[in-house]
């Protein structure tokens, strides 16, 4: 039974207060936070590193990139060690970053950016790798990820760029590596994918052993679906949701007339396809079709007998993409996120009979960036945490976190407060014997009152206690994904 929750409903104030959170952080820094500046206490025994990726600069010189997804990747490393906290950041030295920094102008196409100067400047040019979407530590390597290209290897201690990484040649020249790999906590195997092909896209599926060796690379056609951002794993299967977004005019992109996003069209007359692959081999097991929807992010998945269930964030169309094109534009008071944002939906499919079902996740409200206890990846989890936007007076970006109880439908919400904006939160288990929700949520939060960011640790269980607020000496531009690891490098 769902527990009804009274959410804040405060008059809107301070329009545009989130905009500085998109501005460039020019400095590359490395420093310890003074213990006396920390509000609250670092939990005893908590040690590790939070690596996060973001578009650290969304414009170069006098030119703004055409989309938030084209900003240059900047990695932040927040290290907690011996009760102290260290911050470090560094830009990924991709050719795009290095050459545009030297020229102080746009030299590369992006997924939503065209090189100024018309068709001839863009003809036959692929987007430059921005390395700006996620960062993972696996097999002893720290990798910055961007789904349209190869990973970039970084030194985890210094964050200096080692270079483009191709898994010793196992990742071929035409194969991209998604920003949403999945780690199986039972085996240490890492799974990922890439979608590429003109005019007909191919789904490439990768399996990487705990030592970091790519042991499988399987490719197959799954139709003409062009937009696949995320996927999920169960104990035996991989689940992909292919939204009805198609590159109808690939040659207009190739010939320089349109960017990738201008070339991809959402077709609401087509169904959304769910594709199930065998985890061990990458072979296609079964396909399903649901009424069309769009979504970036997928939650956890699990299987029980012949049934597979996967949670995904769904909206009716791709209109959200337009809203991400100009991050410096003020948000109007007409957008209501709770009414129009992505809704958490569970899709259940029977592998034997083909029966299928979908339903909103009970108790959830509109949200993004799903997170869960990583020990439960691929098996049934009781709790999911998602970023959301509530009417706390400044509903102009993600300002709260919701906790959904899949067993009871109970919803708990932590409000960061007016003028404080987060992005993805990461769950840190309390210990090996802890219950599923016994742990911490850690995130980087931009505080408009300070025009600086802070690392915030929240009690993931009660969703009321702000355990520690660690003020930084600067802001960290809004970003996307990362992860917390028990290793430290300072």
C-alpha positions in Angstrom: 0.0 0.0 0.0 1.4 3.4 -1.0 2.2 5.8 1.8 1.1 9.3 0.7 3.7 12.0 1.1 3.2 15.7 1.5 5.7 17.4 -0.8 6.8 21.0 -0.4 4.8 23.6 -2.3 6.6 26.9 -1.8 6.3 30.0 -4.0 9.0 30.1 -6.7 11.9 32.5 -6.1 15.4 33.2 -7.4 14.8 32.2 -11.1 18.1 31.4 -12.8 19.8 30.6 -9.5 21.1 27.3 -10.9 22.7 28.8 -14.0 26.1 29.4 -12.5 26.3 25.6 -12.0 26.8 25.2 -15.7 29.7 27.7 -16.0 33.2 26.6 -16.7 35.6 25.6 -13.9 38.9 26.8 -15.4 41.2 25.7 -12.6 42.6 22.2 -12.1 43.0 21.8 -8.4 44.2 19.5 -5.7 43.8 20.2 -2.0 42.7 18.9 1.4 39.5 20.4 2.9 40.2 21.9 6.3 38.5 19.7 8.9 37.1 22.7 10.8 35.1 23.7 7.7 33.2 20.4 7.6 29.7 20.6 8.9 28.8 17.4 10.8 31.1 14.4 10.8 32.5 12.0 8.3 31.1 8.6 9.2 33.6 6.4 11.1 35.2 3.8 8.9 34.0 5.5 5.6 37.0 5.5 3.2 37.2 5.6 -0.6 37.0 7.8 -3.7 34.0 9.3 -5.4 34.9 9.8 -9.1 32.4 12.0 -11.1 32.4 13.2 -14.7 30.8 16.4 -16.0 30.9 18.7 -19.0 33.3 21.1 -17.3 33.1 23.8 -19.9 30.0 24.3 -22.0 31.5 27.1 -24.1 34.9 27.9 -25.6 36.0 31.5 -26.2 33.0 33.4 -27.4 31.1 30.3 -28.6 28.7 28.1 -26.8 28.4 24.4 -27.6 25.1 23.4 -29.2 24.2 20.9 -26.5 25.0 20.1 -22.9 26.2 16.7 -24.1 29.1 18.4 -26.0 30.9 20.1 -23.1 34.4 18.9 -22.4 34.8 16.1 -19.8 36.2 17.0 -16.4 36.8 14.4 -13.7 36.4 15.2 -10.0 37.9 12.8 -7.4 36.7 13.2 -3.8 38.8 11.1 -1.5 37.8 10.3 2.0 40.7 8.9 4.1 41.3 8.8 7.8 38.4 11.1 8.5 39.8 13.7 6.1 38.6 14.8 2.6 40.7 15.6 -0.5 39.4 17.2 -3.7 41.1 16.9 -7.2 39.9 17.7 -10.7 41.3 17.5 -14.2 40.1 17.8 -17.7 40.4 14.8 -20.0 43.0 15.6 -22.7 41.1 14.4 -25.7 42.1 15.9 -29.1 38.9 18.0 -28.9 39.9 19.5 -25.6 43.6 20.1 -26.5 43.0 21.6 -29.9 40.0 23.7 -29.0 41.8 25.0 -25.9 44.7 26.1 -28.1 42.4 27.8 -30.7 39.8 29.1 -28.3 37.0 28.2 -30.7 34.9 25.3 -31.8 36.8 23.0 -34.1 34.9 19.7 -33.7 31.3 18.7 -34.3 29.4 17.4 -31.4 26.2 15.4 -31.0 24.3 18.7 -31.0 27.0 21.1 -32.2 28.0 22.1 -35.7 31.3 23.7 -36.5 30.6 27.4 -37.4 31.1 28.1 -41.0 28.4 26.0 -42.8 28.1 22.6 -44.5 31.7 22.5 -45.9 33.1 22.8 -42.4 31.1 19.9 -41.1 31.0 17.6 -44.2 32.3 14.0 -43.5 33.4 14.9 -39.9 32.4 12.7 -37.0 31.7 14.2 -33.6 34.7 14.8 -31.4 34.9 12.6 -28.3 34.1 14.8 -25.3 34.7 12.1 -22.7 32.2 13.8 -20.5 29.5 11.4 -19.4 30.8 8.8 -16.8 33.9 7.4 -15.2 34.6 3.9 -14.0 37.3 2.1 -12.1 37.7 -1.5 -13.3 40.5 -4.0 -13.9 43.0 -1.5 -12.4 42.1 1.2 -15.0 40.2 4.5 -14.5 38.2 5.2 -17.7 36.3 8.3 -18.7 33.4 7.4 -20.9 31.3 9.0 -23.7 28.9 6.8 -25.6 29.8 7.9 -29.1 33.5 6.9 -28.9 36.3 5.1 -27.1 37.1 5.3 -23.4 39.9 7.5 -22.3 42.3 6.0 -19.7 43.3 8.2 -16.7 45.9 7.9 -13.9 43.7 7.4 -10.9 46.2 9.2 -8.6 46.8 12.3 -10.7 43.8 12.2 -13.2 46.3 12.8 -16.0 45.2 11.4 -19.3 47.0 8.3 -20.5 45.2 8.2 -23.8 42.4 6.5 -25.8 41.9 2.9 -24.6 40.8 0.0 -26.9 41.2 -3.0 -24.6 44.4 -4.1 -26.3 42.8 -3.9 -29.8 39.6 -5.9 -28.8 37.5 -2.7 -29.3 37.6 -2.1 -33.1 37.9 1.3 -34.8 34.2 1.5 -35.5 32.9 0.3 -32.1 31.9 2.9 -29.5 31.8 2.1 -25.8 28.7 3.2 -23.9 28.8 5.4 -20.8 26.6 2.9 -18.9 28.5 -0.3 -18.3 27.2 -2.8 -15.7 29.3 -4.6 -13.1 28.1 -8.0 -11.9 29.0 -7.9 -8.1 29.0 -11.7 -7.9 31.6 -12.3 -10.7 33.4 -9.0 -11.1 32.6 -9.2 -14.9 31.9 -5.9 -16.6 29.4 -5.7 -19.4 28.9 -2.8 -21.9 27.7 -2.0 -25.4 27.9 0.4 -28.2 25.5 1.4 -31.0 27.0 2.4 -34.4 26.3 1.9 -38.1 25.3 3.9 -41.1 22.7 3.7 -42.5 21.6 0.8 -40.3 22.8 0.7 -36.7 24.4 -2.3 -35.0 24.3 -3.3 -31.3 27.8 -4.3 -30.1 27.9 -6.2 -26.8 31.1 -6.5 -24.7 32.1 -8.8 -21.8 35.2 -7.8 -19.8 36.7 -10.0 -17.1 37.7 -8.8 -13.6 41.3 -8.3 -14.7 40.2 -5.9 -17.5 40.5 -8.2 -20.5 37.7 -8.0 -23.1 36.8 -11.7 -23.5 33.7 -11.3 -25.8 32.7 -8.8 -28.5 29.4 -9.8 -30.2 27.6 -7.6 -32.8 24.1 -7.9 -34.3 21.3 -5.9 -35.9 18.3 -5.2 -33.8 16.3 -3.0 -36.2 16.8 0.6 -37.1 16.6 2.0 -33.6 19.3 4.7 -33.3 19.1 5.8 -29.6 20.1 3.4 -26.9 21.7 5.1 -23.9 21.6 2.5 -21.1 20.9 -1.1 -20.3 20.5 -3.5 -17.4 21.7 -7.0 -16.4 20.2 -9.9 -14.5 22.0 -13.0 -13.4 21.8 -14.5 -16.9 20.6 -11.8 -19.3 21.2 -8.3 -20.6 18.1 -6.1 -21.2 18.1 -3.2 -23.7 15.3 -0.7 -24.2 15.3 0.6 -27.8 13.2 3.8 -28.0 11.5 4.8 -31.4 14.2 7.3 -32.3 15.6 6.9 -35.7 18.2 8.5 -37.9 15.9 9.0 -40.9 18.4 11.2 -42.7 21.9 9.9 -42.0 23.3 11.3 -45.2 22.3 14.9 -44.2 24.5 14.3 -41.1 27.4 12.8 -43.1 27.2 15.6 -45.6 27.4 18.2 -42.9 23.8 19.7 -43.1 22.6 18.4 -39.7 24.0 17.5 -36.4 23.3 14.0 -35.0 20.4 15.1 -32.8 18.9 17.1 -35.7 19.1 13.9 -37.7 17.4 11.7 -35.1 13.6 11.8 -35.1 11.2 10.4 -32.5 8.4 8.5 -34.1 5.4 8.2 -31.8 3.6 5.9 -34.2 6.3 3.2 -33.6 6.6 0.9 -30.6 9.5 0.8 -28.1 11.4 -2.5 -28.4 12.8 -4.4 -25.4 15.6 -6.8 -26.4 16.9 -9.6 -24.2 20.4 -11.1 -24.8 22.1 -14.0 -23.1 24.7 -12.6 -20.8 27.3 -15.3 -21.3 27.2 -15.2 -25.1 25.5 -12.0 -26.3 23.1 -14.0 -28.3 19.6 -12.7 -28.9 17.0 -14.5 -26.7 13.7 -12.6 -27.3 12.3 -9.3 -28.3 9.2 -7.5 -27.0 7.3 -4.4 -28.1 5.5 -1.8 -25.9 3.7 1.4 -26.7 6.3 4.0 -27.7 8.1 6.0 -25.1 11.5 7.7 -24.7 13.9 7.4 -21.8 17.6 7.8 -21.0 18.1 5.8 -17.9 17.3 2.3 -16.8 17.2 1.1 -13.2 18.0 -2.4 -11.9 16.7 -5.7 -13.4 16.1 -9.2 -12.0 14.7 -12.5 -13.1 12.5 -15.0 -11.4 11.9 -18.3 -13.2 11.0 -17.3 -16.8 10.1 -13.8 -15.9 12.4 -10.8 -16.3 11.6 -7.4 -14.8 13.4 -4.2 -15.5 12.8 -0.6 -14.3 13.1 2.3 -16.6 12.4 6.1 -16.6 9.9 6.9 -19.3 8.4 10.0 -21.0 6.1 10.2 -24.0 8.6 11.9 -26.4 12.1 13.3 -26.9 11.2 16.9 -26.2 13.6 16.9 -23.2 16.5 16.9 -25.7 15.6 20.4 -26.8 15.7 21.7 -23.2 19.3 20.5 -22.9 20.5 22.4 -25.9 20.9 25.8 -24.2 21.9 25.3 -20.6 22.4 29.0 -19.9 18.7 29.8 -20.7 16.6 30.5 -17.7 13.9 27.9 -16.9 10.4 29.3 -17.0 7.8 28.9 -14.3 5.6 26.9 -16.6 7.4 23.6 -16.4 6.2 21.2 -13.8 8.7 18.4 -13.4 6.5 16.2 -11.1 3.7 16.3 -13.7 5.9 16.0 -16.9 9.2 14.4 -15.9 10.2 10.8 -16.5 8.2 8.3 -14.6 9.7 5.1 -13.1 8.1 2.1 -14.8 8.5 -1.6 -14.3 8.4 -3.9 -17.4 8.0 -7.6 -16.9 8.4 -10.1 -19.7 8.1 -13.9 -19.8 10.8 -15.6 -21.8 8.8 -18.8 -22.4 5.3 -17.5 -23.2 6.1 -14.0 -24.5 3.6 -12.5 -22.0 4.4 -8.9 -21.0 3.2 -6.3 -18.6 4.1 -2.7 -17.6 3.1 -0.6 -14.6 4.3 2.6 -12.8 6.5 1.7 -9.8 4.3 2.2 -6.9 5.1 5.1 -4.7 7.5 6.8 -7.1 7.4 10.3 -8.4 9.1 11.8 -11.5 12.8 11.4 -11.3 16.1 10.7 -13.0 19.5 9.1 -12.3 18.4 5.9 -10.6 20.7 4.4 -8.0 20.6 1.3 -5.8 22.8 -0.7 -3.5 25.4 -2.1 -6.0 25.5 -5.4 -4.3 22.0 -6.0 -5.6 22.8 -5.3 -9.3 21.1 -8.0 -11.4 18.9 -9.4 -8.6 15.8 -8.1 -6.9 16.4 -4.9 -4.9 13.9 -3.5 -2.5 15.1 0.2 -2.7 15.9 2.6 -5.5 17.0 6.2 -5.0 16.4 8.8 -7.8 17.1 12.5 -8.2 13.9 14.6 -8.5 12.7 18.2 -8.6 10.2 19.4 -6.0 8.5 22.7 -5.4 10.8 23.9 -2.6 11.0 27.5 -3.9 13.8 26.8 -6.4 12.6 24.0 -8.7 15.0 24.9 -11.6 17.2 21.7 -11.4 17.5 18.5 -9.4 17.0 19.6 -5.8 15.9 16.5 -3.9 16.3 12.7 -3.7 13.5 10.2 -3.5 13.7 6.7 -2.0 11.3 4.1 -3.3 10.4 1.0 -1.4 9.4 -1.6 -4.0 7.9 -3.9 -1.4 5.6 -1.4 0.4 5.3 1.5 -2.0 6.5 3.8 0.7 8.2 7.0 -0.6 10.7 9.1 1.3 12.1 12.4 0.0 15.2 14.3 1.1 15.1 18.0 0.2 18.5 19.7 -0.3 16.8 23.0 0.3 16.2 26.2 -1.7 19.0 27.0 -4.1 20.9 23.7 -3.6 21.2 21.5 -6.7 22.5 18.0 -7.1 22.7 15.6 -10.0 23.3 11.8 -9.5 23.7 10.4 -6.0 25.7 7.3 -5.3 24.9 4.7 -2.7 27.7 3.6 -0.3 26.9 0.4 1.7 27.7 0.7 5.4 29.5 -2.6 5.6 29.4 -6.2 4.5 26.7 -7.3 6.9 24.5 -4.1 6.5 20.9 -4.3 5.4 20.1 -3.2 1.9 19.4 0.5 2.7 21.9 0.8 5.5 24.4 3.2 4.1 25.0 6.7 2.7 24.1 8.8 -0.3 27.0 10.9 -1.5 26.7 13.7 -4.1 28.2 16.9 -5.2 25.7 19.8 -4.6 25.9 23.3 -6.0 24.9 25.9 -3.4 23.7 29.1 -5.0 24.1 31.1 -1.7 27.8 30.4 -1.8 28.2 30.1 -5.6 30.3 27.1 -4.7 29.7 23.4 -4.4 29.8 21.0 -1.5 30.1 17.3 -1.0 27.0 16.1 0.9 26.6 12.8 2.7 23.0 11.8 3.6 21.7 8.9 5.6 20.2 6.6 3.0 18.0 4.8 5.5 16.1 7.5 7.2 16.4 10.1 4.4 16.3 12.9 7.0 19.9 13.2 8.3 22.5 15.3 6.4 25.4 13.6 8.1 28.2 15.8 6.6 28.5 18.8 4.4 32.0 19.3 3.0 32.4 22.7 1.4 34.6 23.1 -1.7 36.6 26.2 -2.6 34.8 26.5 -6.0 31.8 25.3 -7.9 31.8 22.0 -9.8 29.8 22.2 -13.1 26.7 20.1 -13.2 27.4 16.6 -14.5 26.2 13.2 -15.1 27.6 9.9 -13.7 30.4 8.4 -11.6 30.8 6.0 -8.8 32.2 5.5 -5.3 35.1 3.0 -4.9 36.7 1.7 -1.7 40.2 2.5 -3.1 42.1 5.7 -2.3 44.9 7.3 -4.3 46.2 10.2 -2.2 
